[in-house]
Amino acid sequence: MKPYKAPILAALGLTLYLVQPALDQIATTAVGAVDATIDGAPYAGETLDVPSEGTSTAEFRSFGPVTSLSIQAHDPQAESIMRNVLSIEVSLMGSDASASIMDVSVSWWPEGMGEPFYLSEDSGTAAEVVFEALSLEDGAAAAQGRFVAVVCRRDGMFADADTSDCRQVEGTFDTVLRKGA
């Protein structure tokens, strides 16, 4: 694993872990959609705003000249809101539509946090995101685009990728973004 990717993976896992109780017990509002295919099977997920918590599963944060986007879609048909979660993480150099993409990571959590998951890092194929529209303006932040990745199974957060168990993922996203704290 590349040294700069470990914090991204840890942050994603921590986000899923911390958000689970809030999403399972608190009212949410769909603010966007991620439509994809995972190894040819259709996937339809929603990005969620959690008004009472002041959070969203589609957020952006700025760290100096770097902007980080997290688009986490939840399957409304899953038996738990934390199962069948598809996440797209993008690091940008800049904070507007002209920003260049530095890094992309896609992950799929079919059974939630306690089970194996699939991650694009170390799959041998770079994940790609193309923005058709991107606004990071307060009150009007939104992202629309498409993505493609190969995700490989991991048995735990710091386990090596099992490149004999990989899935092709491709799709589109269209969501409102909330500015993260």
C-alpha positions as CSV (number, residue, x, y, z in Angstrom):
1,M,0.0,0.0,0.0
2,K,1.3,3.4,-0.9
3,P,2.0,5.6,2.2
4,Y,-0.5,8.4,1.3
5,K,-3.3,5.9,0.7
6,A,-3.4,4.4,4.2
7,P,-4.9,7.6,5.7
8,I,-7.6,7.7,3.0
9,L,-8.5,4.1,3.7
10,A,-8.5,4.6,7.5
11,A,-10.6,7.7,7.2
12,L,-13.1,5.9,5.0
13,G,-13.4,3.0,7.4
14,L,-13.7,5.3,10.4
15,T,-16.4,7.3,8.6
16,L,-18.4,4.1,7.9
17,Y,-18.0,3.0,11.5
18,L,-19.0,6.4,13.0
19,V,-21.9,7.0,10.6
20,Q,-23.5,3.6,11.1
21,P,-25.4,4.4,14.4
22,A,-26.5,7.8,13.1
23,L,-27.9,6.4,9.8
24,D,-29.6,3.4,11.3
25,Q,-31.5,5.4,13.9
26,I,-31.8,9.0,12.6
27,A,-34.0,10.4,9.8
28,T,-32.1,10.9,6.6
29,T,-32.9,12.6,3.3
30,A,-31.7,11.5,-0.1
31,V,-29.7,14.2,-1.8
32,G,-28.3,12.4,-4.7
33,A,-27.8,9.1,-6.5
34,V,-25.1,6.7,-7.6
35,D,-26.1,4.3,-10.4
36,A,-23.6,1.6,-11.3
37,T,-22.9,-1.9,-12.3
38,I,-20.7,-4.2,-10.2
39,D,-19.5,-7.1,-12.3
40,G,-22.5,-6.5,-14.5
41,A,-25.1,-6.5,-11.7
42,P,-27.1,-3.2,-11.3
43,Y,-26.5,-1.0,-8.2
44,A,-28.7,1.9,-7.2
45,G,-27.6,3.9,-4.1
46,E,-28.5,7.2,-2.5
47,T,-26.3,9.8,-0.9
48,L,-27.9,10.9,2.3
49,D,-28.1,14.2,4.3
50,V,-28.5,13.8,8.1
51,P,-30.0,17.2,9.0
52,S,-30.1,16.6,12.8
53,E,-26.4,15.8,12.8
54,G,-25.3,18.4,10.3
55,T,-23.6,15.8,8.2
56,S,-24.0,14.1,4.8
57,T,-22.6,11.0,3.1
58,A,-21.6,13.3,0.2
59,E,-19.2,15.9,1.5
60,F,-16.1,17.9,0.6
61,R,-13.3,19.3,2.7
62,S,-10.5,21.7,1.9
63,F,-6.9,21.3,3.2
64,G,-4.9,24.2,1.8
65,P,-4.9,23.8,-2.0
66,V,-6.3,20.2,-1.8
67,T,-10.0,19.5,-1.8
68,S,-11.2,16.0,-0.8
69,L,-14.6,14.7,-2.0
70,S,-16.4,11.8,-0.4
71,I,-19.5,10.4,-2.2
72,Q,-20.9,7.4,-0.2
73,A,-24.0,5.8,-1.6
74,H,-26.3,3.6,0.5
75,D,-28.6,1.0,-1.0
76,P,-32.2,1.8,0.1
77,Q,-33.2,-1.8,-0.5
78,A,-30.5,-3.4,1.7
79,E,-31.5,-5.0,5.0
80,S,-29.3,-2.4,6.8
81,I,-28.3,1.0,5.7
82,M,-24.6,0.1,6.2
83,R,-24.8,-2.9,3.8
84,N,-24.1,-2.6,0.0
85,V,-22.4,0.8,0.4
86,L,-20.5,2.1,-2.6
87,S,-18.0,4.9,-2.0
88,I,-16.0,7.2,-4.3
89,E,-13.2,9.3,-2.8
90,V,-11.5,12.0,-4.9
91,S,-8.6,14.3,-4.1
92,L,-8.4,17.5,-6.2
93,M,-5.7,20.1,-6.5
94,G,-7.8,23.2,-6.3
95,S,-11.4,24.1,-5.4
96,D,-13.4,24.7,-8.5
97,A,-14.3,23.0,-11.8
98,S,-10.8,23.6,-13.2
99,A,-9.2,21.6,-10.3
100,S,-7.0,18.6,-11.4
101,I,-7.7,15.2,-10.0
102,M,-4.8,13.9,-7.9
103,D,-6.2,10.6,-6.6
104,V,-9.3,8.4,-6.9
105,S,-10.4,5.5,-4.7
106,V,-13.6,3.4,-5.1
107,S,-14.7,0.9,-2.5
108,W,-17.7,-1.4,-2.1
109,W,-18.9,-2.8,1.3
110,P,-21.5,-5.5,0.4
111,E,-21.9,-6.8,4.0
112,G,-20.9,-3.7,6.0
113,M,-17.9,-3.0,8.2
114,G,-17.5,-6.3,9.9
115,E,-17.1,-8.3,6.7
116,P,-14.7,-8.3,3.7
117,F,-14.9,-5.4,1.4
118,Y,-13.6,-4.4,-2.1
119,L,-11.2,-1.6,-2.8
120,S,-9.7,-0.1,-5.9
121,E,-6.2,0.5,-4.4
122,D,-3.7,-2.2,-5.4
123,S,-6.0,-3.7,-8.0
124,G,-3.5,-3.0,-10.7
125,T,-5.9,-0.7,-12.5
126,A,-6.2,3.0,-11.6
127,A,-9.7,4.1,-10.7
128,E,-11.0,7.0,-12.9
129,V,-13.5,9.8,-12.3
130,V,-14.7,12.3,-14.9
131,F,-16.7,15.3,-13.6
132,E,-19.4,16.6,-15.9
133,A,-20.3,19.3,-13.4
134,L,-18.6,20.3,-10.1
135,S,-19.5,23.2,-7.9
136,L,-17.9,23.7,-4.4
137,E,-19.7,27.0,-3.6
138,D,-21.4,27.2,-0.2
139,G,-25.1,26.5,-0.5
140,A,-24.8,25.2,-4.1
141,A,-22.1,22.5,-3.9
142,A,-22.8,19.6,-6.2
143,A,-21.0,16.9,-8.2
144,Q,-22.1,15.1,-11.3
145,G,-20.0,12.7,-13.3
146,R,-19.0,9.1,-14.1
147,F,-16.4,6.6,-12.7
148,V,-14.8,3.3,-13.5
149,A,-12.7,1.1,-11.2
150,V,-11.6,-2.4,-10.6
151,V,-12.1,-3.3,-6.9
152,C,-10.4,-6.3,-5.2
153,R,-11.4,-8.0,-2.0
154,R,-9.8,-7.3,1.3
155,D,-10.5,-9.2,4.5
156,G,-9.7,-6.3,6.7
157,M,-8.6,-2.6,6.8
158,F,-4.9,-3.4,6.6
159,A,-5.1,-6.8,4.8
160,D,-3.5,-7.1,1.3
161,A,-5.7,-7.1,-1.7
162,D,-6.8,-10.5,-3.0
163,T,-6.3,-9.9,-6.7
164,S,-7.9,-13.2,-7.5
165,D,-11.3,-11.8,-6.3
166,C,-11.8,-8.5,-8.2
167,R,-14.9,-6.8,-9.6
168,Q,-15.4,-4.3,-12.4
169,V,-17.4,-1.2,-11.2
170,E,-18.6,1.6,-13.4
171,G,-21.4,4.1,-13.1
172,T,-22.5,7.7,-12.6
173,F,-23.1,10.0,-9.7
174,D,-25.2,13.1,-9.3
175,T,-25.4,14.6,-5.8
176,V,-25.5,17.7,-3.7
177,L,-22.4,18.1,-1.5
178,R,-22.2,19.4,2.0
179,K,-19.1,21.2,3.2
180,G,-17.5,19.0,5.9
181,A,-16.1,20.4,9.2
